Amino acid sequence: MIEIREARPEECPGLVEVWEAAVRATHYFLTETDILDIRRQVEELLPVFEGLLVACPEGGPPAAFMGLTPPEAEDGEAEIDMLFVSPDLHGQGGG
């Protein structure tokens, strides 16, 4: 069972780790320098990002997260800005 809920501020360091693991497993085109540069940006962004949801398998810590932009007044639909899943959950419906 996977619980989906809003992220808590104290979970952000763990979410950065999820982000990095997911990126290293899937973004082969990024260099080590790219990853470290982007990681710094992610560390700054996550604590202030509104609309951040996490997926916690079996009551454990977050193993995936998604950032949503709130719905626009015109169409009423939110947009997914980011989605990162721990490699441990790849292929298991965590996304």
C-alpha positions as CSV (number, residue, x, y, z in Angstrom):
1,M,0.0,0.0,0.0
2,I,1.3,3.4,-0.9
3,E,0.2,6.5,1.0
4,I,0.0,9.8,-1.0
5,R,0.1,13.0,1.0
6,E,1.5,16.5,1.2
7,A,5.2,16.7,1.9
8,R,6.4,17.9,5.3
9,P,9.3,20.4,5.6
10,E,11.4,18.0,7.6
11,E,11.2,15.5,4.7
12,C,13.0,17.7,2.2
13,P,16.5,16.3,2.8
14,G,15.3,12.8,2.2
15,L,13.4,14.0,-1.0
16,V,16.7,15.4,-2.3
17,E,18.2,11.9,-1.8
18,V,15.2,10.4,-3.7
19,W,15.8,13.0,-6.5
20,E,19.5,12.2,-6.8
21,A,19.0,8.4,-6.8
22,A,16.2,8.7,-9.5
23,V,18.3,11.1,-11.6
24,R,21.4,8.9,-11.4
25,A,19.3,5.9,-12.5
26,T,17.6,7.6,-15.4
27,H,19.3,10.7,-16.6
28,Y,22.4,9.3,-18.2
29,F,23.0,12.4,-20.2
30,L,23.9,14.5,-17.2
31,T,27.5,14.9,-16.1
32,E,28.5,14.7,-12.4
33,T,28.9,18.4,-12.5
34,D,25.4,18.8,-13.9
35,I,24.0,16.6,-11.1
36,L,25.7,18.5,-8.3
37,D,24.7,21.9,-9.8
38,I,21.1,20.8,-10.1
39,R,21.1,19.2,-6.7
40,R,21.9,22.6,-5.1
41,Q,18.9,24.1,-6.9
42,V,16.7,21.2,-5.8
43,E,17.8,21.7,-2.2
44,E,16.7,25.3,-2.4
45,L,13.5,24.7,-4.3
46,L,11.8,21.8,-2.4
47,P,11.4,23.5,1.0
48,V,9.5,26.4,-0.7
49,F,7.6,24.5,-3.4
50,E,3.9,24.6,-2.9
51,G,2.0,21.6,-4.2
52,L,4.6,19.0,-3.3
53,L,3.1,15.5,-2.8
54,V,5.0,12.4,-1.5
55,A,4.4,8.6,-1.9
56,C,5.2,6.6,1.2
57,P,5.2,2.8,0.8
58,E,3.8,0.9,3.7
59,G,4.0,3.8,6.2
60,G,7.7,4.3,5.6
61,P,9.5,7.4,4.5
62,P,8.8,9.0,1.2
63,A,10.1,7.1,-1.8
64,A,8.7,9.3,-4.5
65,F,7.5,12.9,-4.9
66,M,5.6,15.0,-7.3
67,G,5.4,18.8,-7.6
68,L,2.2,20.2,-9.0
69,T,1.5,23.7,-10.3
70,P,-1.9,24.8,-9.0
71,P,-4.8,24.8,-11.6
72,E,-5.0,27.8,-13.8
73,A,-8.3,29.6,-13.6
74,E,-9.0,29.1,-17.3
75,D,-8.9,25.3,-17.5
76,G,-9.0,24.3,-13.9
77,E,-6.3,21.7,-14.3
78,A,-3.0,21.3,-12.3
79,E,0.2,20.5,-14.1
80,I,2.9,18.1,-13.0
81,D,6.2,20.1,-12.8
82,M,8.3,17.2,-11.4
83,L,8.0,13.6,-10.7
84,F,10.8,11.5,-9.1
85,V,10.7,7.9,-7.9
86,S,13.3,6.0,-6.0
87,P,14.9,3.4,-8.2
88,D,13.8,0.8,-5.6
89,L,10.2,1.5,-6.7
90,H,10.8,1.7,-10.5
91,G,8.4,-0.6,-12.3
92,Q,6.2,-1.1,-9.3
93,G,3.5,1.6,-9.8
94,G,5.2,4.2,-7.6
95,G,5.0,6.9,-10.3
